[in-house]
Amino acid sequence: MNVWLTIYRVAMIVFVAMVIVAVVSLFLPKIRQNQERQRKLTILEEENRAKEDMIKQLQSQQDQFLSDSRYVERVAREELGKAKAGETIFRFSERKTNAFRVRP
């Protein structure tokens, strides 16, 4: 009688192990899919924050363009190379050489 009890217990352990393996194999792809979606969500949230920062910066720059004429003039001169009527613009460029420059 002991042999049948042992066989029954071993069979029950094997059955429970098979059920556990089946449940894990059913849910493991969903778990991985959920982790991948969470990773993508994190990346998109970071991109969203960066774009919101860019929007704030551009809105600030737009406000400066609308309210500060000196800012408009500076941007026109420095970034666009514009000048007032009658002004002469001198541009200096450094010559790039391989010579070593000694500082005093």
Stockholm file with secondary structure:
# STOCKHOLM 1.0

chainA/1-104         MNVWLTIYRVAMIVFVAMVIVAVVSLFLPKIRQNQERQRKLTILEEENRAKEDMIKQLQSQQDQFLSDSRYVERVAREELGKAKAGETIFRFSERKTNAFRVRP
#=GR chainA/1-104 SS CHHHHHHHHHHHHHHHHHHHHHHHHHHHHHHHHHHHHHHHHHHHHHHHHHHHHHHHHHHHHHHHHHHCHHHHHHHHHHTTCCCCTTCCCCCCCCCCCSCCCCCC
#=GC SS_cons         CHHHHHHHHHHHHHHHHHHHHHHHHHHHHHHHHHHHHHHHHHHHHHHHHHHHHHHHHHHHHHHHHHHCHHHHHHHHHHTTCCCCTTCCCCCCCCCCCSCCCCCC
//
